[in-house]
Amino acid sequence: MSLIAPGGAYLPPRPSTSVEIYLYDLWRAMARGVDVSLYAKETVLRSKQRQKQKTRLPGAYGEHFLPVVMRDCVLHDRQLSVRMKHIIQIDNRPKYLQKVKTTLPKAHIVLSLHSLTFLEPQRISFDKALEALTFADHIVVNSEFIKSELHERFAVSTSQISVIHPGVDTKLFHPLHSISEARERERVRRSLHVKGKEMVALFVGRVISRKGVDVAIRALSLARERYGAKVALWIVGSTPKGTDGYIQQLRRLARGLPVSFLGYKSRNELAGLFRASDILLCPSQKAEAFGLVNLEAQASGLPVIASGAWGIKESLVPNVTGILVKDYKNPKSFAKQLSKLASEQAVRESMGQAGRMHAETHCTWRHTAANYVELYERL
């Protein structure tokens, strides 16, 4: 089988997008027992009979990405037994479907959607979106929320859609395991001026209004001033172009508060920041497909306070591994939960332990890969 990334980024360990990281982790988990190739920018990873190989794919970038990938897929297809069906999974690029189906009409084409971004009107017209979806033999989505949206917007039969939740790298994202990690936690907290047993709330995501960063800062202010909570806020994430005005607003809101803007961090750096924090704050204000950062936090042993809507509701166990805030547009609602966890260390620890257990038991990439393989065998 073949996994086709969007093609705009390299695979890890080079700087990647969330989709390439997702596919790389999925490929690694699948490669233990499935013959599978993963195509990304100028690269193909192959696993055959448990032998792994990385090969350069010259010319596979930009407008030439899909044609180059398809030439390689055709060569692979010719090597298959006549009794075997070539399954090709396309991630997040509905516009690739027709080309792939036309090139390999006997292959079984699976569209994997991490969100509905590339079916939105600003990306593709409604009629062209409908047409593109007809070339998918099956569709995989990452949440029941996206499944429902896809069915309602495009009348796709629910029998044609499968929900497979993302996995999380529980080796990279883990609680404190050693004395050296505990020392690093204290070093990071000192460098960011955390006072004593002050609780650190961590925000991870693009620093844009739909992610609710302003709500997070307002909630911090209320938690400290109205409820006397000893809590600081670290904001991790990139600032896209065109957000200068919003960033200035955030810095005004943060004046006089223990707020640190840490910018973009690599996955390894992020894993360390999870271990240096006490909770994850996820105050999204617009639809989220799932919320992978919530899984990463739980794997790291952190409780989560998140907006109680959309696919986020599927990313944690309410009141066990985290708290879902129904009135998510109101900073006061988040402030109440911040102050509660700031004053109840035992609750934080209990939720953190439950989150780690949940991640290890249900959310590893092995679980996700097994669900994909089961689906492919059924198809």
Secondary structure by P-SEA (a helix, b strand, c coil): cbbbcccccccccccccaaaaaaaaaaaaaccccbbbbbcccbbbbbcccbbbbbbbccccccaaaaaaaaaaaaaaaaccccbbbbbbbcccccaaaaaaaacccbbbbbbbccccccccccccaaaaaaaaaaccbbbbccaaaaaaaaaacccccccbbbbbbbcccccccccccaaaaaaaaaaaaaacccccbbbbbbbcccccccaaaaaaaaaaaaaaccccbbbbbbbbbbcccaaaaaaaaaaaaccccccccccccaaaaaaaaaaccbbbbbccccccccaaaaaaaaabbbbbccccccccccccccccbbbbcccccaaaaaaaaaaaaacaaaaaaaaaaaaaaaaccccaaaaaaaaaaaaaac
